[in-house]
């Protein structure tokens, strides 16, 4: 009689879903800080003298390490070679350090001649010390943040492979985006509260310091996860040692880059996210300039997207797990993205509606895309695969925030200077929105190619993810 196989720790639903919530908290703090400064663009212009191009450069600094140093790929390879715990702790700590440097660079203490100010003023005189220090901080934050997302994605795959993987990844993304939504809502209110109680308008950096504090909490949450990861690895140690095919080899990177379906889904990833994340960096400012709302309401409207994903991402992920149609859902999401940007560019319809539709699109594509990668790529290569995708995505996240700022300044001459001098002026966002609509259209083409190729690849992207 065959001996009953002992259940693994992740066979307990409460345990694996608890792990999902724990690491999602860490990822949510990452998302919070990434968008904590989005509602503060007008203050960075007023307080630090930034132009839209400066703001775009600062935002683009996040992606520089992943573009020029290929850190997401390197981090993914490190992850597959040395494991989740060391890789995760190292890069989550780096993003925490970067957040502190960013907040310090924006602080009144630094900009009144504090430590490091003279050094930052000693080179590149056309760029302010504040721009250089905050960009350095956002550079370090990006250095750690993208790899930490790769780590957390692999954690979910590790605990949910063959189970509710799309739902788990979907909920992970949805919870993480609560951080984005919280940043849009809280950042303006933290400024107002600080001004009312201290009262110091110069304390406008309070939202940035608060974001850094949250990243510290996220680091502590990951330390708790590491205890569970040790238990899991001990339980499956004998199986891992008996299966040398599970070991990652550097040559596997070459196999990834010659996998047509992987390349297509990576191209969909970069075009889709480049039309969403850079847009969200400017969304509160768009609301202020196009619709004339105050900064608090601008943040609230922008938060519709991340809070909408909390509802829709699990629904679409459940469909992928139990009904399939992942490639088709990516097509629908890409089409909605194009419609949203054209609506913002060409109509004056209330912004609540297109932001809601954008939330649906931003639920459809990621809920289907990230679990689909686990079908295209073997588990032992998933860290590297996600790392490659994040690196390709980083090109878009570096170029397009900066490009939006450049286009804004070009088509709105004199506006940045007027705002910096304390005057009133309004940006016209039509051209950047048309550019992002074009990006969404390219992503739609890749989504159609992916579904077409699935008919011959045998990966089963249109089939349900759940195997039992």
C-alpha positions as CSV (number, residue, x, y, z in Angstrom):
1,X,0.0,0.0,0.0
2,X,1.4,3.4,-1.0
3,X,2.3,5.6,2.0
4,X,0.2,8.7,2.3
5,X,2.2,11.8,1.4
6,X,2.4,14.3,4.2
7,X,0.7,17.5,3.4
8,X,2.9,20.6,2.9
9,X,2.5,23.7,5.0
10,X,1.0,25.6,2.1
11,X,-1.8,23.0,1.8
12,X,-3.4,24.7,4.7
13,X,-5.6,27.4,3.2
14,X,-5.4,29.6,6.3
15,X,-1.6,29.5,6.3
16,X,-1.1,30.3,2.6
17,X,-3.7,33.1,2.6
18,X,-2.2,34.5,5.8
19,X,1.2,34.5,4.0
20,X,-0.4,36.3,1.1
21,X,-1.7,39.0,3.4
22,X,1.6,39.4,5.1
23,X,3.7,39.9,2.0
24,X,1.0,42.1,0.4
25,X,1.4,44.5,3.4
26,X,5.1,44.8,2.5
27,X,4.2,45.4,-1.2
28,X,1.5,47.9,-0.2
29,X,4.0,50.1,1.6
30,X,6.1,50.0,-1.6
31,X,3.2,51.2,-3.7
32,X,2.3,53.9,-1.1
33,X,5.7,55.5,-1.3
34,X,5.9,55.3,-5.1
35,X,2.8,57.5,-5.3
36,X,3.1,59.5,-2.1
37,X,4.6,62.4,-4.1
38,X,2.1,62.3,-7.0
39,X,-0.4,64.7,-5.2
40,X,2.5,67.0,-4.3
41,X,3.7,68.0,-7.8
42,X,2.3,71.5,-7.4
43,X,4.1,71.8,-4.1
44,X,7.4,70.6,-5.5
45,X,7.1,73.3,-8.1
46,X,6.3,75.9,-5.4
47,X,8.6,74.8,-2.6
48,X,11.6,73.3,-4.6
49,X,11.3,75.3,-7.8
50,X,10.8,72.1,-10.0
51,X,9.5,72.4,-13.6
52,X,7.3,69.6,-15.0
53,X,10.5,68.2,-16.7
54,X,12.3,68.3,-13.3
55,X,9.4,66.4,-11.8
56,X,9.5,64.0,-14.6
57,X,13.2,63.4,-14.2
58,X,12.8,62.9,-10.5
59,X,10.0,60.3,-11.2
60,X,12.1,58.6,-13.9
61,X,15.0,58.2,-11.4
62,X,13.1,55.3,-9.9
63,X,13.6,53.2,-13.1
64,X,17.3,54.2,-13.8
65,X,18.8,51.2,-11.9
66,X,16.5,48.8,-13.5
67,X,17.3,50.1,-17.0
68,X,21.0,50.8,-16.9
69,X,22.0,48.4,-14.2
70,X,19.4,45.7,-15.1
71,X,18.8,45.3,-11.4
72,X,15.4,43.6,-11.8
73,X,17.1,40.9,-13.9
74,X,20.1,40.7,-11.6
75,X,17.8,40.7,-8.6
76,X,15.7,37.9,-10.2
77,X,18.8,35.8,-10.9
78,X,20.0,36.4,-7.4
79,X,16.5,35.4,-6.1
80,X,16.6,32.1,-8.1
81,X,20.2,31.4,-7.0
82,X,20.2,32.3,-3.3
83,X,16.6,32.3,-2.3
84,X,13.8,34.5,-1.1
85,X,14.9,35.5,2.3
86,X,18.3,37.1,1.7
87,X,17.3,38.7,-1.5
88,X,14.0,40.0,-0.1
89,X,15.5,41.5,3.1
90,X,18.4,43.1,1.2
91,X,16.3,44.9,-1.4
92,X,13.4,45.8,0.9
93,X,16.0,47.5,3.2
94,X,17.5,49.4,0.2
95,X,14.1,50.8,-0.8
96,X,13.5,51.9,2.8
97,X,16.9,53.7,2.8
98,X,16.0,55.3,-0.5
99,X,12.7,56.6,1.0
100,X,14.6,58.3,3.8
101,X,17.1,60.0,1.4
102,X,14.1,61.2,-0.7
103,X,12.4,62.8,2.2
104,X,15.6,64.3,3.4
105,X,16.2,65.9,0.0
106,X,12.9,67.6,0.1
107,X,13.1,68.7,3.7
108,X,13.6,72.4,4.7
109,X,16.6,71.3,6.8
110,X,18.5,70.0,3.7
111,X,17.4,72.9,1.5
112,X,18.5,75.5,4.0
113,X,22.1,74.2,3.8
114,X,22.0,71.0,5.8
115,X,24.3,68.0,5.5
116,X,25.1,67.2,1.9
117,X,23.7,70.4,0.4
118,X,27.0,72.0,-0.5
119,X,28.2,68.7,-2.2
120,X,25.0,68.5,-4.2
121,X,25.4,72.1,-5.2
122,X,29.0,71.5,-6.4
123,X,28.2,69.8,-9.7
124,X,25.6,70.0,-12.4
125,X,24.8,73.7,-11.5
126,X,21.8,73.7,-13.9
127,X,20.0,71.3,-11.6
128,X,19.1,72.2,-8.0
129,X,20.5,70.4,-5.0
130,X,16.9,69.4,-4.0
131,X,16.4,67.8,-7.4
132,X,19.7,65.8,-7.2
133,X,19.1,64.6,-3.6
134,X,15.5,63.6,-4.1
135,X,16.4,61.9,-7.4
136,X,19.2,60.0,-5.6
137,X,16.7,58.9,-3.0
138,X,14.1,57.8,-5.6
139,X,17.0,56.0,-7.5
140,X,17.8,54.0,-4.3
141,X,14.1,53.4,-3.7
142,X,13.7,52.0,-7.2
143,X,16.8,49.9,-6.9
144,X,15.2,48.0,-4.1
145,X,11.5,48.3,-5.0
146,X,11.4,46.5,-8.3
147,X,13.4,43.5,-7.1
148,X,11.3,43.4,-3.9
149,X,8.2,43.1,-6.1
150,X,9.8,40.2,-8.0
151,X,10.6,38.6,-4.6
152,X,7.0,38.9,-3.4
153,X,5.6,37.7,-6.7
154,X,7.8,34.6,-6.4
155,X,6.5,34.1,-2.8
156,X,3.0,34.0,-4.1
157,X,3.9,31.5,-6.8
158,X,5.8,29.4,-4.3
159,X,2.8,29.2,-1.9
160,X,0.0,29.0,-4.5
161,X,1.4,27.0,-7.5
162,X,-1.3,24.6,-8.6
163,X,-3.8,26.2,-6.3
164,X,-5.6,29.6,-6.5
165,X,-2.6,31.3,-8.0
166,X,-4.4,33.9,-10.1
167,X,-6.7,34.8,-7.3
168,X,-3.7,35.1,-4.9
169,X,-1.7,37.2,-7.3
170,X,-4.8,39.3,-8.0
171,X,-5.5,39.9,-4.4
172,X,-1.8,40.6,-3.7
173,X,-1.9,43.3,-6.5
174,X,-5.2,44.7,-5.2
175,X,-4.0,45.0,-1.6
176,X,-0.7,46.6,-2.8
177,X,-2.7,49.1,-4.8
178,X,-4.5,50.1,-1.6
179,X,-1.2,51.7,-0.8
180,X,-1.4,53.7,-4.0
181,X,-5.0,54.8,-3.2
182,X,-4.0,55.6,0.4
183,X,-1.2,57.8,-0.9
184,X,-3.5,59.7,-3.2
185,X,-6.0,60.4,-0.4
186,X,-3.6,60.8,2.6
187,X,-0.8,62.9,1.1
188,X,-2.9,66.1,0.6
189,X,-4.6,65.6,4.0
190,X,-1.3,65.1,5.8
191,X,-0.2,68.5,4.5
192,X,-3.4,70.2,5.5
193,X,-3.3,68.6,9.0
194,X,0.3,69.5,9.5
195,X,-0.4,73.1,8.4
196,X,-3.4,73.3,10.8
197,X,-1.7,71.9,13.9
198,X,1.9,73.1,13.7
199,X,1.1,75.4,11.7
200,X,4.0,75.1,9.2
201,X,3.3,75.0,5.5
202,X,7.0,74.2,5.2
203,X,6.2,70.9,6.8
204,X,4.7,69.8,3.4
205,X,7.2,66.9,3.5
206,X,5.2,65.1,6.2
207,X,3.6,62.8,3.7
208,X,7.0,61.7,2.4
209,X,8.3,60.9,5.9
210,X,5.1,59.1,6.6
211,X,5.7,56.9,3.5
212,X,9.2,56.2,4.7
213,X,7.8,55.1,8.1
214,X,5.4,52.7,6.3
215,X,8.3,51.1,4.4
216,X,10.0,50.4,7.7
217,X,6.8,48.6,8.8
218,X,6.8,46.7,5.6
219,X,10.4,45.6,6.3
220,X,9.3,44.3,9.7
221,X,6.4,42.4,8.1
222,X,8.9,40.7,5.7
223,X,11.1,39.6,8.6
224,X,8.0,37.9,10.1
225,X,7.5,36.1,6.7
226,X,11.0,34.9,6.7
227,X,10.2,32.7,9.8
228,X,7.5,31.0,7.8
229,X,9.7,30.7,4.7
230,X,12.3,28.8,6.8
231,X,9.6,26.3,7.9
232,X,8.4,25.8,4.4
233,X,11.9,25.2,3.0
234,X,12.7,22.7,5.8
235,X,9.6,20.7,5.0
236,X,10.4,20.4,1.3
237,X,14.2,20.2,1.6
238,X,14.5,16.5,0.8
239,X,12.5,16.9,-2.4
240,X,14.5,19.9,-3.5
241,X,17.8,18.1,-3.0
242,X,16.5,15.1,-5.0
243,X,15.5,17.1,-8.0
244,X,18.5,18.8,-9.7
245,X,16.3,20.0,-12.6
246,X,14.9,22.6,-10.1
247,X,18.2,24.4,-10.0
248,X,18.5,27.6,-11.9
249,X,21.2,28.0,-14.5
250,X,22.4,31.2,-16.1
251,X,21.7,29.7,-19.6
252,X,18.0,29.7,-18.6
253,X,18.1,33.5,-19.2
254,X,18.9,32.9,-22.9
255,X,16.0,30.5,-23.2
256,X,13.6,33.1,-21.8
257,X,14.7,35.7,-24.3
258,X,14.1,33.3,-27.2
259,X,10.6,32.3,-26.0
260,X,8.2,34.2,-28.3
261,X,5.2,34.1,-26.0
262,X,7.4,35.5,-23.1
263,X,8.7,38.3,-25.3
264,X,5.1,39.2,-26.5
265,X,3.7,39.2,-22.9
266,X,6.7,41.4,-21.8
267,X,6.0,43.9,-24.6
268,X,2.3,44.0,-23.5
269,X,3.5,44.6,-20.0
270,X,5.8,47.5,-20.8
271,X,3.2,49.3,-23.1
272,X,0.3,48.8,-20.8
273,X,2.1,49.9,-17.6
274,X,3.8,52.8,-19.3
275,X,0.3,54.1,-20.2
276,X,-0.9,53.7,-16.5
277,X,1.8,54.4,-13.9
278,X,3.3,57.5,-15.5
279,X,-0.3,58.8,-16.0
280,X,-1.0,58.2,-12.3
281,X,2.1,60.3,-11.5
282,X,0.4,63.3,-13.1
283,X,-3.3,62.3,-12.5
284,X,-3.9,64.6,-9.5
285,X,-2.2,67.5,-11.4
286,X,-4.4,66.7,-14.4
287,X,-7.5,66.9,-12.2
288,X,-6.4,70.3,-10.8
289,X,-5.6,71.8,-14.2
290,X,-8.3,70.3,-16.4
291,X,-11.2,70.2,-14.0
292,X,-10.3,73.0,-11.5
293,X,-10.7,70.8,-8.4
294,X,-8.7,71.4,-5.2
295,X,-5.7,69.1,-4.4
296,X,-7.6,67.0,-1.9
297,X,-10.4,66.2,-4.3
298,X,-7.9,65.6,-7.0
299,X,-6.3,62.9,-4.9
300,X,-9.7,61.4,-4.1
301,X,-10.6,61.2,-7.8
302,X,-7.2,59.6,-8.6
303,X,-7.7,57.0,-5.9
304,X,-10.7,55.6,-7.7
305,X,-8.3,53.5,-9.8
306,X,-6.5,51.6,-7.0
307,X,-9.6,51.2,-4.9
308,X,-11.5,50.0,-7.9
309,X,-8.9,47.3,-8.5
310,X,-9.5,46.0,-4.9
311,X,-12.9,44.9,-6.1
312,X,-12.3,44.0,-9.7
313,X,-8.9,42.3,-9.6
314,X,-10.1,39.4,-7.4
315,X,-13.1,38.9,-9.7
316,X,-11.1,38.7,-12.9
317,X,-8.5,36.6,-11.2
318,X,-11.2,34.1,-10.1
319,X,-12.4,34.0,-13.7
320,X,-8.8,33.2,-14.8
321,X,-8.5,30.4,-12.2
322,X,-11.8,28.7,-12.8
323,X,-12.9,29.8,-16.3
324,X,-9.7,30.7,-18.1
325,X,-9.7,33.2,-21.0
326,X,-6.6,35.1,-19.7
327,X,-5.5,36.2,-23.2
328,X,-9.0,37.5,-24.0
329,X,-9.2,39.5,-20.8
330,X,-5.9,41.1,-21.6
331,X,-7.3,42.3,-24.9
332,X,-10.4,43.8,-23.2
333,X,-8.3,45.6,-20.6
334,X,-5.9,47.0,-23.3
335,X,-8.9,48.3,-25.3
336,X,-10.4,50.0,-22.3
337,X,-7.1,51.7,-21.6
338,X,-7.1,53.4,-25.0
339,X,-10.7,54.5,-24.6
340,X,-9.9,56.1,-21.2
341,X,-7.0,58.2,-22.4
342,X,-8.9,59.4,-25.5
343,X,-11.8,60.3,-23.2
344,X,-9.6,62.4,-21.0
345,X,-8.0,64.0,-24.0
346,X,-11.0,64.8,-26.1
347,X,-14.0,65.3,-23.8
348,X,-15.0,67.2,-20.6
349,X,-17.0,64.3,-19.2
350,X,-16.8,64.0,-15.4
351,X,-13.4,62.5,-14.5
352,X,-15.0,60.0,-12.1
353,X,-16.2,57.8,-15.1
354,X,-12.9,57.4,-17.0
355,X,-11.0,56.9,-13.7
356,X,-13.5,54.1,-12.9
357,X,-13.1,52.5,-16.3
358,X,-9.3,52.8,-16.0
359,X,-9.6,50.9,-12.7
360,X,-11.4,48.1,-14.5
361,X,-8.7,48.0,-17.2
362,X,-6.0,48.0,-14.5
363,X,-7.7,45.0,-12.9
364,X,-8.2,43.0,-16.1
365,X,-4.7,43.0,-17.6
366,X,-2.5,42.3,-14.4
367,X,-5.0,39.7,-13.1
368,X,-4.6,37.8,-16.3
369,X,-1.0,38.6,-17.2
370,X,1.1,37.7,-14.1
371,X,-0.4,34.2,-13.6
372,X,-0.1,33.6,-17.3
373,X,3.7,34.0,-16.9
374,X,3.7,31.0,-14.5
375,X,2.3,28.9,-17.4
376,X,4.9,30.1,-19.9
377,X,7.9,29.8,-17.5
378,X,9.0,27.0,-15.2
379,X,8.8,27.7,-11.4
380,X,12.6,27.7,-10.9
381,X,12.9,30.4,-13.5
382,X,10.0,32.5,-12.4
383,X,12.1,35.0,-10.4
384,X,14.3,35.6,-13.4
385,X,11.3,35.9,-15.7
386,X,9.6,38.5,-13.5
387,X,12.9,40.3,-13.3
388,X,13.3,40.4,-17.1
389,X,9.7,41.7,-17.4
390,X,10.2,44.4,-14.7
391,X,13.4,45.5,-16.4
392,X,11.7,45.8,-19.8
393,X,8.9,47.6,-18.0
394,X,11.4,49.9,-16.3
395,X,12.4,51.3,-19.7
396,X,8.8,52.7,-20.1
397,X,8.6,53.8,-16.5
398,X,11.9,55.7,-16.9
399,X,11.2,57.4,-20.3
400,X,7.5,58.2,-20.2
401,X,7.2,60.1,-16.9
402,X,10.0,62.4,-18.0
403,X,8.6,62.6,-21.5
404,X,5.2,63.7,-20.2
405,X,6.9,66.5,-18.3
406,X,8.9,67.6,-21.3
407,X,5.7,67.6,-23.5
408,X,3.9,69.6,-20.8
409,X,6.6,72.2,-20.7
410,X,6.8,72.4,-24.5
411,X,3.1,72.8,-25.1
412,X,2.6,75.0,-22.1
413,X,5.4,77.6,-22.3
414,X,5.8,79.8,-19.2
415,X,3.4,77.9,-17.0
416,X,6.1,76.3,-14.8
417,X,7.9,79.6,-14.3
418,X,4.6,81.3,-13.4
419,X,3.7,78.7,-10.8
420,X,7.3,78.7,-9.3
421,X,7.0,82.5,-9.0
422,X,3.8,82.1,-7.0
423,X,1.4,83.0,-9.8
424,X,-1.6,81.1,-11.3
425,X,-1.4,79.2,-14.6
426,X,-3.0,76.0,-16.0
427,X,-1.5,73.1,-17.9
428,X,-3.1,71.6,-21.0
429,X,-2.7,67.8,-20.8
430,X,-4.1,66.9,-24.3
431,X,-0.8,65.9,-26.0
432,X,0.5,63.7,-23.2
433,X,-2.9,61.9,-23.0
434,X,-2.8,61.3,-26.8
435,X,0.7,59.8,-26.4
436,X,-0.5,57.4,-23.7
437,X,-3.5,56.4,-25.8
438,X,-1.1,55.5,-28.6
439,X,0.9,53.4,-26.1
440,X,-2.3,51.6,-25.1
441,X,-3.0,50.9,-28.8
442,X,0.4,49.2,-29.2
443,X,-0.3,47.1,-26.1
444,X,-3.7,46.1,-27.7
445,X,-1.8,44.7,-30.7
446,X,0.5,42.7,-28.5
447,X,-2.5,41.3,-26.6
448,X,-4.0,40.1,-29.9
449,X,-0.7,38.5,-30.9
450,X,-0.5,36.7,-27.6
451,X,-3.9,35.2,-28.0
452,X,-3.2,34.1,-31.5
453,X,0.1,32.5,-30.5
454,X,-1.6,30.6,-27.7
455,X,-3.4,28.5,-30.2
456,X,-0.1,26.9,-31.3
457,X,2.2,27.3,-28.2
458,X,0.3,24.9,-26.0
459,X,0.7,27.0,-22.9
460,X,-3.1,27.1,-22.4
461,X,-3.5,30.7,-21.5
462,X,-7.2,30.5,-22.3
463,X,-7.6,27.5,-20.0
464,X,-8.3,27.7,-16.2
465,X,-5.3,28.0,-13.9
466,X,-6.6,25.8,-11.1
467,X,-5.6,22.2,-11.5
468,X,-7.7,20.7,-8.6
